[in-house]
Amino acid sequence: MAKSILTITLNPSVDKSTSVPHIVPEKKLRCEKPIYQPGGGGINVSRALKRLGLASTALFTSGGKTGSLLESLLKLEDIAIDPIRVNGETRENFIVVDSATNQQYRFGFPGEEFESNELEGISSSIEELTYTPDFVVISGSIPAGVPPEFIRSLINTYKTKGSKIIIDTSGDALRLALEEGVFLIKPNAGELAALVGKEELGHSDLDMAAQQLISQGKATLIVVSLGAQGAILYSETERIQLPSPLVKVRSTVGAGDSMVAGMVSVLAQQGDLEHVLQLGIACGSATTMAEGTGLFAKKDVDRLFSEMTRK
């Protein structure tokens, strides 16, 4: 039986995407009909898990008309949601594809700053949840005005309950999360370098940096994303490196979140670590094949995963 999963998104969005025949300055550009999709790290993880056949609950902040739209879009995808009401408007992102060049332009708007009493309310809402998930995925950017220590407190709340914490964020929030100790992180090489106090890491130094963090109890599993070159998974006793399959890349939006979902789905079903990395890479790669802000098609994940497991 699969373990229970909660995703937390403090800075969700509604992603509006469209295309134009050609982007030129100072001209009226006639766009195609926009497509609206839910966005934000943890929300995308929940959406991807649904496509993989696993249920999760998406907890996120929600405000204004955009927040209402976000909730309705998630309900259409049959995602279990637990919105926390805030006063500010939920943010939007805007994505435009130039049809002539197939280049994608991504415009990300900041989330509105939380008021101090709202942060207290968010903490209280989370602490009052009646269920204890086996896995908690905290993913995405942190809104302005939210101190990184808030993430640390959030992690401690769920660790006390016995949940395994998976965190996919960056900067001070990631650094403080590791001070609490988490189950899994997914940094890129640059983020890993910052975590061990280096400006950059050579390829041979990645192993040393990852094992340093694991030996210090800061993470049980570390997956270093290498982009088109694949990824490396580290545990206390294992090092597994796999390349990414060759695919036609249309968009990288949501690829990292899809990778997290693939890994969590195997962990939740108590699979082995090689399959954790294989399905993670398959999901991330399949999402790069999708148009606009779309996530992967399950058939593409199945094909890529099958190719990886045959090698």
C-alpha positions as CSV (number, residue, x, y, z in Angstrom):
1,M,0.0,0.0,0.0
2,A,1.4,3.4,-1.0
3,K,2.3,5.9,1.7
4,S,0.4,9.1,2.1
5,I,1.7,12.3,0.6
6,L,1.2,16.0,1.4
7,T,2.6,18.8,-0.9
8,I,3.0,22.3,0.4
9,T,3.2,25.4,-1.9
10,L,3.5,28.8,-0.2
11,N,3.8,30.7,-3.5
12,P,1.4,29.1,-6.0
13,S,0.4,30.6,-9.3
14,V,-2.0,30.3,-12.2
15,D,0.1,29.9,-15.4
16,K,-1.4,31.7,-18.4
17,S,0.2,30.6,-21.7
18,T,-0.3,31.6,-25.3
19,S,1.5,31.9,-28.6
20,V,2.0,34.5,-31.3
21,P,3.1,34.2,-34.9
22,H,6.2,36.3,-34.3
23,I,7.4,38.5,-31.4
24,V,8.5,42.0,-32.5
25,P,8.8,45.2,-30.4
26,E,6.3,48.0,-30.5
27,K,3.7,46.0,-32.5
28,K,0.3,44.8,-31.5
29,L,0.8,41.1,-31.1
30,R,-2.4,39.0,-31.6
31,C,-2.2,36.0,-29.3
32,E,-3.9,32.7,-29.5
33,K,-6.6,31.8,-26.9
34,P,-4.8,31.6,-23.5
35,I,-4.5,28.3,-21.6
36,Y,-4.8,28.4,-17.8
37,Q,-3.0,25.8,-15.7
38,P,-2.2,25.5,-12.0
39,G,1.4,26.3,-11.1
40,G,3.8,26.3,-8.2
41,G,6.3,23.7,-7.1
42,G,4.2,21.5,-4.7
43,I,1.1,21.9,-6.8
44,N,2.9,20.6,-9.8
45,V,4.2,17.7,-7.8
46,S,0.6,16.8,-6.8
47,R,-0.6,17.1,-10.4
48,A,2.2,14.9,-11.6
49,L,1.6,12.3,-8.9
50,K,-2.1,12.1,-10.0
51,R,-0.9,11.3,-13.5
52,L,1.2,8.5,-12.1
53,G,-1.8,7.1,-10.3
54,L,-0.9,8.2,-6.8
55,A,-3.1,10.4,-4.6
56,S,-1.8,13.3,-2.6
57,T,-3.2,16.4,-0.8
58,A,-2.1,19.8,-2.1
59,L,-1.9,22.4,0.7
60,F,-1.3,26.0,-0.6
61,T,-2.1,29.6,0.1
62,S,-5.0,31.0,-1.9
63,G,-6.3,34.6,-2.3
64,G,-8.5,36.7,-4.5
65,K,-10.0,35.8,-7.9
66,T,-6.8,34.1,-9.1
67,G,-6.8,31.9,-6.0
68,S,-10.4,30.9,-6.7
69,L,-9.4,30.1,-10.3
70,L,-6.5,28.0,-9.0
71,E,-8.7,26.0,-6.8
72,S,-11.2,25.4,-9.5
73,L,-8.5,24.3,-12.0
74,L,-7.2,21.8,-9.4
75,K,-10.6,20.4,-8.8
76,L,-11.0,19.8,-12.5
77,E,-7.9,17.6,-12.3
78,D,-9.4,15.8,-9.3
79,I,-6.6,16.9,-6.9
80,A,-7.4,16.8,-3.2
81,I,-6.8,20.4,-2.0
82,D,-6.4,22.1,1.3
83,P,-6.3,25.9,0.6
84,I,-5.2,28.3,3.3
85,R,-6.9,31.7,2.7
86,V,-4.8,34.8,2.5
87,N,-5.7,38.5,1.8
88,G,-3.3,39.0,-1.1
89,E,-4.1,38.0,-4.7
90,T,-2.5,34.7,-5.8
91,R,0.1,35.4,-8.4
92,E,0.0,34.7,-12.2
93,N,2.8,33.7,-14.5
94,F,2.7,34.5,-18.2
95,I,4.3,32.4,-20.9
96,V,4.4,33.2,-24.6
97,V,5.7,31.0,-27.4
98,D,7.0,32.7,-30.6
99,S,5.6,30.3,-33.3
100,A,8.1,31.4,-35.9
101,T,11.1,30.4,-33.8
102,N,9.5,28.0,-31.2
103,Q,11.3,30.1,-28.5
104,Q,9.5,30.4,-25.2
105,Y,9.3,33.6,-23.1
106,R,8.5,33.2,-19.5
107,F,7.3,36.1,-17.3
108,G,7.1,35.3,-13.6
109,F,5.3,37.7,-11.2
110,P,6.1,37.8,-7.5
111,G,3.6,36.7,-4.9
112,E,2.1,39.4,-2.7
113,E,3.8,39.8,0.7
114,F,2.1,38.0,3.6
115,E,1.1,40.1,6.6
116,S,2.6,39.0,10.0
117,N,-0.8,37.8,11.3
118,E,-1.2,35.7,8.1
119,L,2.0,33.9,8.7
120,E,0.8,33.0,12.2
121,G,-2.5,31.8,10.6
122,I,-0.7,29.6,8.1
123,S,1.3,28.1,10.9
124,S,-1.8,27.4,13.0
125,S,-3.7,25.9,10.0
126,I,-0.8,23.5,9.3
127,E,-0.4,22.5,13.0
128,E,-4.1,21.9,13.3
129,L,-4.3,19.4,10.4
130,T,-5.8,16.1,11.7
131,Y,-3.7,13.8,9.4
132,T,0.0,12.9,9.5
133,P,1.4,12.2,6.0
134,D,4.2,9.8,5.5
135,F,5.9,12.2,3.1
136,V,5.8,16.0,3.0
137,V,7.0,17.7,-0.1
138,I,7.8,21.4,0.4
139,S,8.5,22.8,-3.0
140,G,8.7,26.1,-4.9
141,S,9.7,29.7,-4.3
142,I,9.2,31.6,-1.0
143,P,7.0,34.7,-1.2
144,A,8.4,38.1,-0.2
145,G,8.2,38.7,3.5
146,V,8.3,35.1,4.5
147,P,11.5,34.6,6.6
148,P,13.5,31.5,5.7
149,E,13.2,30.4,9.4
150,F,9.5,29.8,8.6
151,I,10.5,26.8,6.4
152,R,12.7,25.5,9.2
153,S,9.7,25.7,11.6
154,L,7.5,24.0,9.1
155,I,10.0,21.1,8.7
156,N,10.3,20.7,12.4
157,T,6.5,20.5,12.8
158,Y,6.3,17.5,10.5
159,K,9.5,15.8,11.6
160,T,8.0,15.8,15.1
161,K,5.0,14.0,13.7
162,G,7.2,11.4,12.0
163,S,6.9,12.6,8.4
164,K,9.7,12.3,5.9
165,I,10.5,15.7,4.5
166,I,11.4,16.3,0.8
167,I,12.4,19.9,0.0
168,D,12.9,21.5,-3.4
169,T,13.7,25.2,-2.9
170,S,16.9,27.3,-2.9
171,G,18.9,29.9,-1.1
172,D,18.6,30.5,2.7
173,A,15.4,28.5,2.9
174,L,17.2,25.4,1.7
175,R,20.2,26.0,3.9
176,L,18.1,26.4,7.0
177,A,16.1,23.3,6.0
178,L,19.2,21.3,6.1
179,E,20.1,22.5,9.5
180,E,16.9,20.7,10.7
181,G,17.8,17.6,8.6
182,V,15.5,16.3,5.8
183,F,14.9,13.1,3.9
184,L,15.6,14.2,0.4
185,I,16.9,17.3,-1.5
186,K,17.3,17.9,-5.2
187,P,19.9,20.7,-5.7
188,N,21.8,21.4,-9.0
189,A,25.6,21.6,-8.9
190,G,25.6,25.3,-8.1
191,E,23.2,25.0,-5.2
192,L,25.2,22.0,-3.8
193,A,28.3,24.1,-4.0
194,A,26.7,26.9,-2.0
195,L,25.5,24.4,0.6
196,V,29.1,23.3,1.3
197,G,30.5,26.9,1.2
198,K,32.1,26.7,-2.3
199,E,31.7,29.0,-5.3
200,E,31.6,26.0,-7.7
201,L,32.3,22.3,-7.7
202,G,34.1,20.3,-10.3
203,H,32.5,17.1,-11.4
204,S,34.8,15.0,-9.1
205,D,33.9,17.2,-6.2
206,L,30.2,16.5,-6.3
207,D,30.6,13.2,-4.5
208,M,32.6,14.7,-1.7
209,A,30.1,17.5,-1.2
210,A,27.0,15.2,-1.2
211,Q,28.6,12.7,1.2
212,Q,29.6,15.5,3.5
213,L,26.0,16.7,3.9
214,I,24.8,13.1,4.3
215,S,27.4,12.3,7.0
216,Q,26.4,15.5,8.9
217,G,22.8,14.2,9.0
218,K,21.5,17.1,6.9
219,A,19.9,14.8,4.3
220,T,19.3,11.1,3.9
221,L,19.2,11.2,0.1
222,I,20.6,13.8,-2.2
223,V,19.8,13.9,-5.9
224,V,22.0,16.3,-7.9
225,S,20.3,17.4,-11.1
226,L,22.7,17.8,-14.0
227,G,20.1,19.0,-16.5
228,A,20.5,17.3,-19.9
229,Q,23.3,15.2,-18.5
230,G,20.9,13.4,-16.1
231,A,21.3,13.2,-12.3
232,I,23.2,11.5,-9.5
233,L,21.5,10.0,-6.5
234,Y,23.5,9.7,-3.2
235,S,22.7,7.8,-0.1
236,E,25.0,6.9,2.8
237,T,26.1,3.7,1.0
238,E,25.1,4.2,-2.7
239,R,26.0,6.4,-5.7
240,I,23.8,6.0,-8.7
241,Q,24.4,8.1,-11.8
242,L,22.1,8.0,-14.9
243,P,21.9,10.0,-18.1
244,S,18.8,11.7,-19.4
245,P,17.2,10.1,-22.4
246,L,17.4,11.9,-25.7
247,V,14.1,13.7,-26.3
248,K,12.8,16.7,-28.3
249,V,12.7,19.6,-25.7
250,R,9.7,21.9,-26.1
251,S,9.6,23.4,-22.6
252,T,11.4,23.0,-19.3
253,V,8.5,24.4,-17.2
254,G,7.6,21.9,-14.5
255,A,10.4,19.4,-15.4
256,G,12.0,19.7,-11.9
257,D,8.7,19.3,-10.2
258,S,7.8,16.3,-12.3
259,M,11.2,14.7,-11.4
260,V,10.4,15.1,-7.7
261,A,7.0,13.5,-8.3
262,G,8.5,10.5,-10.0
263,M,11.0,10.0,-7.2
264,V,8.3,10.4,-4.5
265,S,6.0,8.0,-6.2
266,V,8.6,5.2,-6.0
267,L,9.6,6.1,-2.5
268,A,5.9,6.0,-1.5
269,Q,5.6,2.5,-2.9
270,Q,8.9,1.4,-1.2
271,G,10.8,0.8,-4.4
272,D,14.6,0.6,-4.7
273,L,16.8,3.7,-5.1
274,E,17.7,2.9,-8.7
275,H,14.1,2.9,-9.7
276,V,13.6,6.2,-7.7
277,L,16.2,7.9,-10.0
278,Q,15.0,6.2,-13.2
279,L,11.4,7.3,-12.8
280,G,12.4,10.7,-11.6
281,I,14.5,11.3,-14.8
282,A,11.8,9.7,-17.0
283,C,9.1,12.1,-15.6
284,G,11.3,15.2,-15.9
285,S,12.3,14.3,-19.4
286,A,8.8,13.6,-20.5
287,T,7.6,17.0,-19.2
288,T,10.2,18.7,-21.4
289,M,8.4,17.1,-24.4
290,A,5.1,18.9,-23.5
291,E,4.0,22.2,-25.0
292,G,3.8,25.4,-23.0
293,T,3.3,24.8,-19.3
294,G,1.9,21.3,-19.6
295,L,3.2,18.4,-17.6
296,F,4.1,14.9,-19.0
297,A,1.9,12.5,-20.8
298,K,1.9,9.1,-18.9
299,K,2.6,7.2,-22.1
300,D,5.8,9.1,-22.6
301,V,6.9,8.4,-19.0
302,D,6.1,4.7,-19.5
303,R,8.2,4.6,-22.7
304,L,11.2,6.4,-21.3
305,F,11.1,4.5,-18.0
306,S,11.0,1.2,-20.0
307,E,14.0,2.3,-22.1
308,M,16.0,3.2,-19.0
309,T,15.2,0.0,-17.1
310,R,16.2,-2.2,-20.1
311,K,19.8,-0.8,-20.2
